[in-house]
Amino acid sequence: MEIDFDQQDWICTFKYADKEGFVYVQGSPTSCRMLGMGMNPEISVDTAALYVNGKYETLNAVSYEWGGNHHNDKFRFTYDGKVYEYFHSSYGFGGRSCQEMDCMRVYEADGTTLIEDGCKTFDDNLSEVRSLPVVCRFANLNDGSFGDFTDSFELCNGDFRLDTN
């Protein structure tokens, strides 16, 4: 049996502290493995770049994860002594994200010590938070176009979680 998976080309907003711009990650499926009830691709990052405060920088320490059978994908990169992770803040029925990556987590350089979880959906008062929102758009494989960067975030239908941990 042969299964085809598309290249994963993402362009996302970046805003943290006094830095603002865009990150681009291009990944290609390199292999496939059985996980749970289906085949999942292993994605190798071909190229990645960060354009922040008017400066362009090639990113080298980048990883992209498909996110299992539910395709709750994420990517991570190292920049300016920190690790940034783009992920999802809301999941609907069955634990599936209903939109593109919409938030960022920031870690120390070790990649495990969390500095700020910008993906929490609610605070203690059940107010919507997403303290580090991002807007990610999947690039059209035919012509490289992508949608605008209007933040259209909404909770997924069926999401009743109190946080993302």
N, C-alpha and C positions, 0 to 999 in steps of 0.2 A: 504494500500500500504506500502511496506517495501523497504527502500533504505539503502544500505550499503555504508559506508564511511571507507576508510583505515585509519590506524594509521598514524600519521604525525611524522616521525622521520627525523630530520635535523641535519647535521653537517656543520658548516660554519667557515670560517676564522674569526679571530678577530685581528684587528690592530688599536690601538689608542694610541697616545702619545708614550710612551716608552714601551707599553705593546703589546705583539704579541702572538697569539696562535690559539685555536679553541674553539668553543662553540657547545654543543650538546643539543638539545631539543627533547624530546620524548613526544608526545601528543596522546590522544585517544579520539575518538568521544564519547560523553556521552549522548547527546540528539540531537534533530533536531528541526528546526523551519522554517516556511514558510517565505521567504523573497523575495519580488518582484515576480519573475516568477518561483521560484523553492525552493526546500528544501536545507537548509544549516545546516551543523553540528555545534554544540557547541563542542569545543575541550578543554579538561582538560589536563593540563601538568602533566604527570606522573613523569618525572624526567628531570633534566637539570644540566649540568656541564660545567665548564669553565676550560680550561687548558691554562694558560698564563705564559710565562717566566719560564717554567719548573715546575709550581705549579698547582695542581689540586684543584678545589673548587666546592662544590655542590652549585647550585643556588636555592634559595627558592622563591623569588619574580619574577615569570616568568608567562607571559600570551601569548597565541597564538590565533590569530584571523583568521578565514577562509577567510574572505575578500569578502563576499557577493556572488552574482550570478556569478561574473567574477572570483572568487577565487584569488583575489589580496591579498594574505595572508601576515601576518607579525607576528613577535614575539618581545616581550620586556622583558628585565631583568634588575635587579638592581645589580650593581657591583661597588665597590670602591667609593660609594657616588654619583653615576650617574646612569641614566637610559639610556640603549642602545636599540635602535629599529632597527630591520632588516626589510627592505621593498624593494620596486621596484622603479627604477628610470625612467623606460620607459614603455609606454603603447601604444598599437597599435589601430587599428580600433575598435570602440566600447568600448574603455577604458579598454582593457584586457592586462595584462602583458604577455609577450611572452617568459619569461624565469624565472628561479628561483630567489629568493630574491638576490639582487646584490649590495645593499648599506646599509649604517648605518646612523642613526641620533642619536645625543647625547643630552640628556636633563639633567638639574639640578635634584637633588634628588626628587623634587616635581613631576617630570614626565611631566610637561607642559612647563616649561621655556626652550626653545631651546638654546643649546650652539652652536651646529654646525649641519647644514643640509648637510650631505654628499650624499644626494640623488638628488641634483639638476643636471639635465641633461646638461644644458647649462649655461654659464656665460653671461655677458652683451655683449660680442663680438661674441656670438653664437659659442664659442669653447666648445667642450665636456669637462665636468668637473668630475663629480662623485668623489668628494674630499675624501670620505670615502668608497671606493669600498670594497665589500666582495664577496666571492665565497661561495655559499651554494649548498649542494648536498643532495638529498633525499636518505635516506638509503633504500636499497632493503629489503622488508619485509620478504623475504624467507631466505636470508643468511646474512643480515646485511652489505653487500658490498655497496660501493658508488663510484661515479666517482672521477677522479683526481681533483685537485684544480687549474687547469689552468683557468685564467680569460678569458672567451670567450664572454664577454659582447658585445652586438650590440644593437643599437636602434631598437625598434620594428618597423615592417613595418607599415607605416602610422602615426608615432609619429612626430608631428610637434610642440610640446609644447616648451615653452621657459623656464619653470621651473616646479617643482612638487607641487607648492602650489596652 
